Amino acid sequence: MSSTSVPAQPNQVDLARGAQQNAVVELLRIAPVADELAQRFAAAGHRLYLVGGSVRDALLGRPLTDLDFTTDARPEQVRALLTGWADAIWDTGIAFGTLGAVKRGATVEITTFRADSYDRVGRNPEVVFGESIEADLVRRDFTVNAMAVRLPEKVFVDPHDGTAALLARVLDTPATPEESFADDPLRMLRACRFVAQLGFDVAPRVLTAMTEMAGQIQRITAERVQAELSKLLCGAQPRRGLELLVNTGLAEHVLPEVPAMRLAIDEHHQHKDVYQHSLVVLDQAIALEEPGSEPDLVLRLAALLHDIGKPDTRRFEPGGGVSFHHHEVVGAKMARKRLRALKYSKDIIEDVATLVYLHLRFHGYGKGEWTDSAVRRYVTDAGPLLSRLHKLVRADCTTRNKRKAAALQRTYDDLETRIERIAAEEDLRRVRPDLDGNAIMQLLGLPPGPLVGKAWTFLKELRLDRGPLAPEEAEAELLAWAREQGIQPPDRG
C-alpha cells in the first residue's frame, strides 16, 4: 500500500526569513548610497542602521525613495560625516537629532538614537539621545516600523517580531498601546493612516486602546493632525482608514462633521444613510481619478464632505418625506470652517468649499432644460475646478436604482457635450466682457474706480446670458446701462 507524501507547509518563521531575504535583495539594489554611507560611519567608529519605514517597505516590495537611518553618532558628528560626501545637506530637524541629505538623487535622513521622555501632558517629547538600537526601536509607533538592518553587514534587527506582524498585516505596538499612545497620541491617527495606505488591520488591544484614549488626540496640534488626515485620504483605501477613525471615536475630535452624518433612519422617514453614502461617493470619486496620476486631495476632501450640511438642514415633510434644502450652502460654510481649523492652505479650503457648494447644481438640469446661459454660468462658476466638479457630480450618483443611475449619467453626458460645444465656439474658460476696462472708461468717460468695476460686471453678466456680442452691440448695451445708472457718457460726436 503506497502512501503519498504531503509537502510541509512553511511556518511563520520560514516565511519571516524569506521576507527578510527578499528585503536584503532590495537593499542590495539601493546599496551604492547606503553602503557608501555605512562605510563612512564604520570608518569613524559609529554604527548605522537602515530603519523604520524604509525596512518595512523593502519587506513589502514597495519602491524605496527616501531612506531613513539611525545611528549612535550625535548630530554634529553626523553633519561632519555627511560633509564632503553629500550633494546637499539640510539641518532643519537637528534639534530633534535629524539631518537630511541628497546623494545622486537619493534622499537620506539620519537620526541619532532616541530615548525620549514624555510628560504625557504637552505635545512634544523632551529629546533625549539613546545609546542602543534596541532602546530606539522600542519607542517607535508600531512593530512593523520597529525593524532595522545593521549596515554594512545587512543583518536584521527585529526584537518585536515586526516581520511576523507584517506578514499577518497587523498593526501592533512595541510597548503596550496604552504606553505608546500616552507618549504620542498622534500614533492613533497614524494607525488609521496605515490602515488606509497599507490595507492592514489593527490588533485587538490597539483597537481597544484607541477607543478608550481617543480624547487624548486633543493634545496634538492641528498641523500634525492635518498632515495625517491628508496622508490617510491619499492612501490606497481611505475608506477603511476613515471607518477606523469614526468607529474608535477619534473622528469626534478631529473631523466631527463626518460621524455627525450618521443620521437615524426610521420607518416613516426613510432616506440614505448620509455617512455611508459619503463613503461610497469617496470610493467612486477615486475611481474617476486619472490612471497613474497622484491622488487628488481636493477631490477626495470634497467627496467626503459634500453632504456635511445635511444634518443641520434635515426637515421631515408631511407625508413622510425628508428634505435637506440648501444643504450645499450650509455644507460649504461648514467645510470652510473645519478645514481652516485643520490649518489647510487657503487654496485647498476655497477649492473644496466651492466644489461642495456647486455639487448639487447639476440636479436642476432636468432633461436638458438649461439654456446656454445656464451652461455658461455652470462652467464659469466652476472655473479651473470644472474637471473635478464633473468627477464629484458623477460620483454622487449612488442610487440603487440602476435605471435611474444610468439616466443620470446619460444626462450628465449631455451636459458635458453641450459644454464642449459651447466651449469650442466661445472659449468658456476665458469668459470675459466684450469690452475691457480701458474701453469702458473711454466710452463712459470714467476714471478708474468702483463704477468701472460695476460696468465690467454688467458686461460679464450680459456675456454669460447672451454669449459673445459684436463690439457695437456691447457698446449700445453699456450706454443704455449707464443712462439707467445716472451716468452721463461724453458726447461722441
Phi, psi and omega per residue, in radians:
M1 nan 2.095 -3.080
S2 -1.569 2.698 3.100
S3 -2.140 2.578 3.129
T4 -1.792 2.187 -3.135
S5 -1.359 2.460 3.114
V6 -1.809 2.152 -3.126
P7 -1.073 2.412 -3.139
A8 -1.130 2.424 3.104
Q9 -1.420 2.410 3.126
P10 -1.117 2.373 3.097
N11 -1.545 3.080 -3.057
Q12 -1.086 -0.608 -3.135
V13 -1.140 -0.771 3.124
D14 -1.088 -0.736 3.126
L15 -1.101 -0.705 3.138
A16 -1.110 -0.751 3.130
R17 -1.108 -0.692 3.118
G18 -1.101 -0.732 3.119
A19 -1.117 -0.698 3.119
Q20 -1.127 -0.692 3.124
Q21 -1.115 -0.710 3.090
N22 -1.070 -0.666 3.122
A23 -1.150 -0.648 3.100
V24 -1.074 -0.713 3.105
V25 -1.050 -0.750 3.122
E26 -1.133 -0.687 3.124
L27 -1.127 -0.639 3.106
L28 -1.109 -0.548 3.137
R29 -1.127 -0.658 -3.138
I30 -1.751 0.265 -3.016
A31 -1.012 -0.629 -3.038
P32 -0.883 -0.887 -3.125
V33 -1.224 -0.814 -3.098
A34 -1.114 -0.761 -3.120
D35 -1.160 -0.720 3.116
E36 -1.027 -0.802 -3.127
L37 -1.110 -0.770 -3.124
A38 -1.077 -0.724 3.140
Q39 -1.107 -0.679 3.107
R40 -1.086 -0.787 -3.108
F41 -1.190 -0.735 -3.138
A42 -1.086 -0.703 -3.139
A43 -1.125 -0.472 3.121
A44 -1.600 0.076 3.099
G45 1.447 0.392 -3.116
H46 -2.008 2.651 3.078
R47 -1.596 2.544 3.127
L48 -2.409 2.358 -3.124
Y49 -2.291 2.372 2.857
L50 -1.339 2.399 -2.918
V51 -2.559 2.833 2.933
G52 1.179 -2.304 -3.062
G53 -1.053 -0.517 3.126
S54 -1.129 -0.733 3.124
V55 -1.228 -0.763 3.120
R56 -0.989 -0.836 -3.093
D57 -1.201 -0.562 3.064
A58 -1.117 -0.720 3.107
L59 -1.148 -0.595 -3.133
L60 -1.437 -0.125 -3.097
G61 1.311 0.324 3.100
R62 -1.462 2.656 -3.126
P63 -1.109 2.434 3.105
L64 -1.746 2.069 3.100
T65 -1.932 -1.079 3.083
D66 -1.644 2.394 -3.103
L67 -1.951 2.245 -3.141
D68 -1.860 2.280 3.138
F69 -2.180 2.734 2.963
T70 -2.310 2.686 -2.992
T71 -2.676 2.810 3.021
D72 -1.460 -0.203 3.132
A73 -1.177 2.461 3.098
R74 -1.355 2.786 -3.019
P75 -0.892 -0.759 -3.121
E76 -1.195 -0.560 3.064
Q77 -1.190 -0.669 3.084
V78 -1.083 -0.762 3.126
R79 -1.024 -0.757 -3.130
A80 -1.109 -0.665 -3.122
L81 -1.273 -0.527 3.104
L82 -1.347 -0.546 -3.122
T83 -1.112 2.245 -3.121
G84 1.600 -0.240 3.104
W85 -1.914 -0.818 -3.065
A86 -1.340 2.635 3.048
D87 -1.321 -0.505 3.096
A88 -2.710 2.593 -3.136
I89 -2.302 2.461 2.979
W90 -2.346 2.591 -3.010
D91 -2.234 0.513 -3.114
T92 -1.086 -0.398 -3.133
G93 -1.816 0.302 -3.015
I94 -1.129 -0.480 3.103
A95 -1.112 -0.416 3.098
F96 -1.786 0.211 3.067
G97 1.483 0.260 -3.045
T98 -2.027 2.326 2.960
L99 -2.170 2.556 3.115
G100 -2.011 2.750 3.135
A101 -2.731 2.823 3.042
V102 -2.181 2.363 3.090
K103 -2.419 2.029 -3.141
R104 0.841 0.773 3.081
G105 1.510 -0.221 3.119
A106 -1.569 2.319 3.111
T107 -1.698 2.271 3.123
V108 -2.185 2.545 2.993
E109 -2.210 2.311 -3.083
I110 -2.164 2.148 -3.099
T111 -2.120 2.352 3.072
T112 -1.147 2.497 3.073
F113 -0.736 2.394 -3.133
R114 -2.038 2.540 3.017
A115 -2.462 0.962 -2.992
D116 -1.062 2.715 2.986
S117 -2.059 2.573 -3.077
Y118 -2.165 2.425 3.048
D119 -1.518 -0.154 3.089
R120 1.073 0.389 3.044
V121 -2.152 -0.872 3.132
G122 -1.377 -2.970 -3.024
R123 -1.803 -0.353 -3.074
N124 -2.136 2.559 3.121
P125 -1.355 2.821 2.926
E126 -1.436 2.057 -3.047
V127 -1.249 2.083 3.105
V128 -2.236 2.199 3.141
F129 -1.429 2.460 -3.103
G130 -1.758 -3.096 -3.083
E131 -2.092 -0.183 -3.053
S132 -2.443 2.703 3.099
I133 -1.189 -0.586 -3.132
E134 -1.114 -0.752 3.121
A135 -1.183 -0.562 3.114
D136 -1.202 -0.761 -3.052
L137 -1.209 -0.586 -3.067
V138 -1.200 -0.337 -3.130
R139 -1.613 0.069 -3.134
R140 -1.433 2.900 -2.937
D141 -1.224 -0.862 -3.071
F142 -2.361 2.691 -3.070
T143 -1.074 -0.529 3.120
V144 -1.214 -0.239 3.065
N145 -1.880 0.123 -3.086
A146 -1.936 0.670 3.068
M147 -2.033 2.667 -3.137
A148 -2.502 2.813 3.043
V149 -2.205 2.057 3.140
R150 -1.280 2.251 -3.136
L151 -1.965 2.592 0.106
P152 -1.528 0.071 -3.040
E153 -1.253 -0.335 -3.084
K154 1.013 0.886 3.106
V155 -1.809 2.257 3.140
F156 -1.271 2.472 3.016
V157 -2.185 1.961 -3.022
D158 -2.486 1.199 -3.042
P159 -1.246 -0.240 -3.054
H160 -2.036 0.363 3.086
D161 0.999 0.721 3.118
G162 -1.117 -0.579 3.133
T163 -1.112 -0.754 3.125
A164 -1.112 -0.709 3.116
A165 -1.123 -0.638 3.130
L166 -1.142 -0.767 3.123
L167 -1.126 -0.612 3.116
A168 -1.425 -0.150 -3.121
R169 1.005 0.870 -3.096
V170 -2.204 2.412 3.053
L171 -1.706 2.071 3.047
D172 -2.334 2.931 -3.072
T173 -1.850 2.581 3.099
P174 -1.102 -0.820 3.005
A175 -1.592 -3.022 3.058
T176 -1.169 2.578 -3.135
P177 -1.066 -0.553 3.117
E178 -1.097 -0.752 3.091
E179 -1.145 -0.777 -3.082
S180 -1.096 -0.799 -3.088
F181 -1.329 -0.490 3.051
A182 -1.174 -0.652 3.107
D183 -1.140 -0.793 -3.133
D184 -2.567 1.705 -3.110
P185 -1.066 -0.349 3.118
L186 -1.051 -0.386 3.142
R187 -1.066 -0.446 3.082
M188 -1.169 -0.699 3.073
L189 -1.214 -0.606 3.106
R190 -1.111 -0.603 3.078
A191 -1.056 -0.783 3.105
C192 -1.096 -0.693 3.139
R193 -1.127 -0.756 3.139
F194 -1.180 -0.577 3.045
V195 -1.048 -0.745 -3.139
A196 -1.246 -0.674 -3.077
Q197 -1.368 -0.761 -2.966
L198 -1.864 -0.200 -3.121
G199 1.302 0.393 -3.137
F200 -1.451 2.911 2.946
D201 -1.870 2.816 3.056
V202 -1.693 2.547 3.099
A203 -1.111 2.622 -3.118
P204 -0.928 -0.729 -3.111
R205 -1.191 -0.528 3.090
V206 -1.217 -0.743 3.109
L207 -1.058 -0.747 3.123
T208 -1.075 -0.826 -3.109
A209 -1.130 -0.714 3.122
M210 -1.060 -0.719 -3.112
T211 -1.192 -0.742 -3.103
E212 -1.293 -0.468 -3.014
M213 -1.925 0.220 -3.041
A214 -0.930 -0.656 -3.104
G215 -1.094 -0.376 -3.127
Q216 -1.171 -0.281 -3.139
I217 -1.086 -0.327 3.141
Q218 -1.178 -0.223 3.060
R219 -1.282 -0.258 -2.990
I220 -1.627 2.483 -3.130
T221 -1.159 2.668 3.141
A222 -1.056 -0.633 -3.119
E223 -1.086 -0.741 3.141
R224 -1.215 -0.673 3.090
V225 -1.085 -0.801 -3.130
Q226 -1.041 -0.729 -3.134
A227 -1.062 -0.729 3.132
E228 -1.215 -0.700 3.117
L229 -1.087 -0.711 -3.138
S230 -1.131 -0.737 3.105
K231 -1.137 -0.668 3.101
L232 -1.061 -0.878 -3.085
L233 -1.139 -0.478 3.138
C234 -1.601 0.126 3.087
G235 -1.290 3.031 -3.122
A236 -1.229 -0.523 -3.106
Q237 -2.335 1.156 -3.076
P238 -1.058 -0.498 -3.136
R239 -1.026 -0.754 -3.130
R240 -1.097 -0.721 3.118
G241 -1.147 -0.685 3.122
L242 -1.172 -0.688 3.112
E243 -1.098 -0.681 3.083
L244 -1.165 -0.687 3.119
L245 -1.050 -0.734 -3.122
V246 -1.322 -0.782 -3.046
N247 -1.161 -0.488 3.118
T248 -1.501 -0.195 -3.098
G249 1.586 -0.057 3.123
L250 -1.086 -0.647 -3.100
A251 -1.081 -0.505 3.114
E252 -1.017 -0.446 -3.074
H253 -1.779 -0.382 -3.066
V254 -2.037 -0.431 -3.128
L255 -2.632 1.060 -2.959
P256 -1.107 -0.365 -3.141
E257 -1.145 -0.422 -3.114
V258 -1.290 -0.946 3.076
P259 -1.115 -0.420 3.118
A260 -1.142 -0.299 3.132
M261 -1.355 -0.103 3.116
R262 -1.355 1.309 -3.077
L263 -1.330 2.451 3.052
A264 -1.166 2.385 -3.134
I265 -2.059 2.103 3.121
D266 -1.899 2.968 -3.014
E267 -1.209 -0.346 -3.091
H268 -1.605 -0.461 -3.104
H269 -2.188 1.293 -3.068
Q270 -1.426 2.407 3.029
H271 -2.777 2.981 -3.115
K272 -1.103 2.575 2.917
D273 -1.224 1.895 -2.991
V274 -1.118 -0.613 3.124
Y275 -1.112 -0.908 3.136
Q276 -1.111 -0.687 3.089
H277 -1.018 -0.760 -3.116
S278 -1.125 -0.642 3.090
L279 -1.164 -0.662 3.095
V280 -1.140 -0.747 3.116
V281 -1.071 -0.706 3.088
L282 -1.036 -0.853 3.115
D283 -1.000 -0.771 -3.075
Q284 -1.251 -0.576 3.086
A285 -1.168 -0.710 3.110
I286 -1.076 -0.696 -3.140
A287 -1.124 -0.361 -3.132
L288 -1.623 -0.086 3.079
E289 -1.121 2.676 -3.106
E290 -1.128 2.272 3.118
P291 -1.001 2.340 3.111
G292 1.428 -0.068 -3.133
S293 -1.505 2.888 3.056
E294 -1.198 2.599 3.078
P295 -0.962 2.431 -3.081
D296 -1.662 1.657 -3.078
L297 -1.055 -0.735 -3.116
V298 -1.085 -0.824 3.127
L299 -1.079 -0.734 -3.101
R300 -1.187 -0.703 3.067
L301 -1.095 -0.766 -3.125
A302 -1.123 -0.699 3.120
A303 -1.107 -0.741 -3.139
L304 -1.163 -0.669 -2.979
L305 -1.764 0.029 -2.963
H306 -1.081 -0.457 -3.107
D307 -1.951 0.329 -3.081
I308 -1.177 -0.233 3.084
G309 -1.407 -0.130 -3.063
K310 -1.160 -0.776 -3.137
P311 -0.985 -0.661 -3.103
D312 -1.385 -0.222 -3.093
T313 -2.015 0.097 -3.087
R314 -1.187 2.267 3.082
R315 -2.326 2.356 3.065
F316 -1.541 2.133 -3.066
E317 -1.672 2.735 3.060
P318 -0.987 2.431 3.140
G319 1.574 0.070 3.045
G320 1.663 0.058 3.124
G321 -1.395 2.874 3.107
V322 -2.272 2.357 3.112
S323 -2.165 2.731 3.096
F324 -2.365 0.960 -3.032
H325 -1.043 2.317 3.091
H326 1.082 0.452 3.136
H327 -1.152 -0.409 3.112
E328 -1.225 -0.588 3.107
V329 -1.230 -0.829 3.113
V330 -1.112 -0.746 -3.116
G331 -1.094 -0.675 3.120
A332 -1.094 -0.720 3.101
K333 -1.139 -0.728 -3.141
M334 -1.156 -0.711 3.125
A335 -1.093 -0.774 3.133
R336 -1.053 -0.767 -3.117
K337 -1.131 -0.785 -3.107
R338 -1.169 -0.755 -3.101
L339 -1.201 -0.552 3.021
R340 -1.122 -0.757 -3.137
A341 -1.082 -0.531 3.124
L342 -1.523 0.071 3.051
K343 1.136 0.583 3.019
Y344 -1.245 2.801 -3.136
S345 -1.184 2.745 3.137
K346 -1.042 -0.671 -3.121
D347 -1.108 -0.791 3.136
I348 -1.124 -0.758 -3.130
I349 -1.028 -0.868 -3.084
E350 -1.196 -0.667 3.132
D351 -1.125 -0.789 -3.136
V352 -1.145 -0.789 -3.130
A353 -1.079 -0.675 3.125
T354 -1.137 -0.749 3.119
L355 -1.117 -0.723 3.102
V356 -1.084 -0.734 -3.121
Y357 -1.140 -0.635 -3.040
L358 -1.597 -0.185 -2.921
H359 -1.111 -0.392 -3.059
L360 -1.660 -0.215 -2.992
R361 -1.067 -0.630 -3.109
F362 -0.963 -0.521 -3.051
H363 -1.219 -0.110 2.998
G364 -1.549 -0.033 -3.097
Y365 -1.240 -0.441 3.132
G366 1.063 -2.216 3.118
K367 -1.861 0.543 3.110
G368 1.793 0.367 -3.074
E369 -1.307 -0.210 -3.121
W370 -1.027 2.461 2.985
T371 -1.354 2.920 3.052
D372 -1.042 -0.569 3.102
S373 -1.051 -0.782 3.140
A374 -1.133 -0.647 3.105
V375 -1.121 -0.760 3.118
R376 -1.038 -0.736 -3.117
R377 -1.153 -0.671 3.104
Y378 -1.028 -0.811 -3.122
V379 -1.195 -0.756 -3.099
T380 -1.165 -0.733 -3.138
D381 -1.159 -0.604 3.099
A382 -1.300 -0.602 3.128
G383 0.973 -2.324 -3.114
P384 -1.202 -0.128 3.127
L385 -1.559 0.087 -3.015
L386 -1.010 -0.791 -3.108
S387 -1.123 -0.632 3.080
R388 -1.193 -0.691 3.129
L389 -1.100 -0.706 3.060
H390 -0.960 -0.830 -3.101
K391 -1.137 -0.765 -3.110
L392 -1.105 -0.784 -3.116
V393 -1.128 -0.756 3.116
R394 -1.122 -0.691 3.140
A395 -1.152 -0.462 -3.077
D396 -1.371 -0.123 3.103
C397 -1.473 1.508 -3.009
T398 -1.999 0.263 -3.106
T399 -1.045 2.518 3.117
R400 -1.318 -0.289 3.113
N401 -1.339 1.837 -3.034
K402 -1.079 -0.648 3.140
R403 -1.137 -0.747 3.122
K404 -1.151 -0.722 3.131
A405 -1.083 -0.757 3.129
A406 -1.116 -0.666 3.125
A407 -1.128 -0.727 3.101
L408 -1.066 -0.754 -3.133
Q409 -1.138 -0.696 3.108
R410 -1.128 -0.687 3.114
T411 -1.103 -0.709 3.126
Y412 -1.218 -0.581 3.023
D413 -0.989 -0.755 -3.136
D414 -1.099 -0.753 3.123
L415 -1.075 -0.777 3.140
E416 -1.106 -0.647 3.110
T417 -1.116 -0.726 3.103
R418 -1.144 -0.691 3.103
I419 -1.060 -0.763 -3.138
E420 -1.114 -0.693 -3.139
R421 -1.141 -0.851 -3.109
I422 -1.175 -0.663 3.125
A423 -1.081 -0.701 3.131
A424 -1.113 -0.577 -3.112
E425 -1.445 -0.554 -2.911
E426 -2.214 -0.048 -3.072
D427 0.955 1.161 -3.039
L428 -1.054 -0.429 -3.106
R429 -1.198 -0.241 -3.109
R430 -2.243 0.778 3.132
V431 -1.158 2.064 3.114
R432 -2.408 2.844 3.092
P433 -1.045 2.773 -3.137
D434 -1.318 -0.225 3.051
L435 -2.176 2.404 3.125
D436 -1.529 3.132 -3.068
G437 -1.044 -0.702 -3.140
N438 -1.125 -0.730 3.128
A439 -1.144 -0.660 3.115
I440 -1.090 -0.836 -3.115
M441 -1.093 -0.708 -3.128
Q442 -1.176 -0.754 -3.093
L443 -1.178 -0.705 -3.057
L444 -1.689 -0.109 3.141
G445 1.177 0.652 -3.076
L446 -1.848 2.550 2.974
P447 -1.444 2.899 3.064
P448 -0.973 2.415 3.131
G449 2.833 -3.016 -3.059
P450 -1.029 -0.600 -3.111
L451 -1.125 -0.606 3.094
V452 -1.142 -0.694 3.095
G453 -1.090 -0.711 3.118
K454 -1.141 -0.691 3.124
A455 -1.151 -0.695 3.127
W456 -1.094 -0.759 3.134
T457 -1.118 -0.715 3.095
F458 -1.022 -0.789 -3.123
L459 -1.190 -0.587 3.106
K460 -1.183 -0.755 3.092
E461 -1.062 -0.674 3.102
L462 -1.114 -0.711 3.131
R463 -1.113 -0.710 3.112
L464 -1.156 -0.661 -3.103
D465 -1.280 -0.707 -2.940
R466 -2.047 -0.059 -3.103
G467 1.425 -3.000 -3.103
P468 -1.080 2.412 3.109
L469 -1.994 2.629 3.005
A470 -1.167 2.622 -3.121
P471 -0.928 -0.725 -3.121
E472 -1.117 -0.677 -3.135
E473 -1.204 -0.721 3.124
A474 -1.120 -0.695 3.117
E475 -1.123 -0.730 -3.141
A476 -1.105 -0.733 3.127
E477 -1.143 -0.686 -3.139
L478 -1.172 -0.718 3.129
L479 -1.123 -0.685 3.106
A480 -1.125 -0.741 3.108
W481 -1.078 -0.747 -3.107
A482 -1.065 -0.726 3.126
R483 -1.108 -0.646 3.094
E484 -1.130 -0.517 -3.129
Q485 -1.504 -0.025 -3.109
G486 1.410 0.314 3.114
I487 -1.635 2.244 -3.140
Q488 -1.751 1.827 3.115
P489 -1.144 2.676 3.112
P490 -1.188 2.681 3.116
D491 -1.152 2.183 -3.093
R492 -1.603 0.030 -3.137
G493 -1.359 nan nan
